[in-house]
Amino acid sequence: MKRRLVLTDEAAGHPFRRSLPRVAAQAIPRSEDQDWKLFVLSFLAFFTCFYTFLL
């Protein structure tokens, strides 16, 4: 029995997934300062670990 790895149409999916209602994906709003917050958190975590090993 040969099966294709890629489904050719949406109707070829699993019966349970076909029974679920379609929900449109919504984009998550991302604040502009998210990168800075991650950088500061990473820097402080590194500084805390490094300072702890020095003492």
C-alpha positions in Angstrom: 0.0 0.0 0.0 1.6 3.2 -1.1 0.6 6.5 0.6 1.5 10.0 -0.3 3.4 11.9 2.4 1.5 15.1 1.6 -2.2 15.4 1.7 -3.6 16.5 -1.6 -6.7 18.2 -0.2 -8.2 19.2 3.1 -10.8 16.5 3.0 -8.1 13.8 3.3 -7.4 14.7 6.9 -8.3 12.8 10.1 -12.0 12.4 10.8 -11.7 14.0 14.3 -9.9 17.0 12.9 -12.6 17.4 10.2 -15.3 17.4 12.9 -13.7 20.3 14.8 -14.9 23.9 13.9 -12.5 26.0 11.8 -10.8 28.7 13.8 -8.8 31.4 12.2 -5.4 32.0 13.7 -4.9 35.4 15.2 -1.6 37.2 15.3 -0.3 37.8 18.8 0.5 41.5 19.3 4.1 41.9 20.2 5.4 45.0 22.0 8.4 46.8 20.6 10.4 46.5 23.8 10.2 42.7 24.0 13.8 42.3 22.7 15.2 44.8 25.2 13.4 43.0 28.1 14.9 39.7 27.0 18.3 41.2 26.7 18.2 42.8 30.1 16.9 39.6 31.7 19.6 37.5 30.0 22.3 40.0 31.0 21.2 40.1 34.7 21.0 36.3 34.8 24.5 36.0 33.4 25.8 38.7 35.8 24.2 37.0 38.8 25.7 33.6 38.0 29.1 35.0 37.2 29.1 37.2 40.4 28.0 34.2 42.5 30.8 32.0 41.3 33.4 34.7 42.1 32.4 34.9 45.7 
